[in-house]
Amino acid sequence: MINEPNQKPDENEHTFKTIEAKPVTLDENFDYFGQKLHRKILSKILVLIIKILFVYIYGFFFIGFRVKHKENYKKHKKKGAVIVSNHVHQFDAFLLGSYFWPKRLYFTMLKTNLGLPFVGKLFYLVGGAPIPDTKDQLIRFQEQLNDRLHHNSMVAVFP
C-alpha cells in the first residue's frame, strides 16, 4: 500500500499476532519445577518422544541443529549447572532439553506461557518453570531453583 504524503501509516500493517493466552494465577504452594513423581515420569517419556521428533528429525535435518563444545557438558555431567542461551527459535528449549536426556533440564519461561492452549501444559511437563511476578512467589521460586541445582539438575535461562 502506498501512503499519501499526509496520510498516517496503518498501525496494524506488519503486526504479528500470536495465540491468546488465558490469564494465569499461581497459588502460594505452586510446584515450579514439577517434582511430583507422576510429572517426572511423564516428563521423561515426553522428552524422549520430543528428542526423537525434534532433535533427530526436525532439528538435525530441517534446521541444522548442532551442539558445539560437548566436552563442557561432559565435564559437568554429574553436577548442577545453569545454561544461559539466546532464545533464537520457538523450539530451542525443547531442543536443549531433549539433547541432555535422560538428565532433566529445566528452563525458565514466562508465567503467561502456562495460559497457552495445550502447549502451556506441555511446556510445564517437559521442564518449564514459570517465573512468578510477586515478591513472595519469587522467593519460593528461587528456593526451589536452588534446591534443583543442589540436586545436580540443569536449568536453562533464556534472557
Salt bridges, closest charged atoms under 4 A:
GLU13 OE2 - HIS14 NE2 3.27
ASP31 OD2 - ARG39 NH1 3.95
GLU71 OE2 - HIS69 ND1 3.62
ASP92 OD2 - HIS87 ND1 2.80
ASP133 OD2 - LYS111 NZ 2.98
ASP147 OD2 - ARG148 NH2 3.28
ASP147 OD1 - HIS151 ND1 3.23
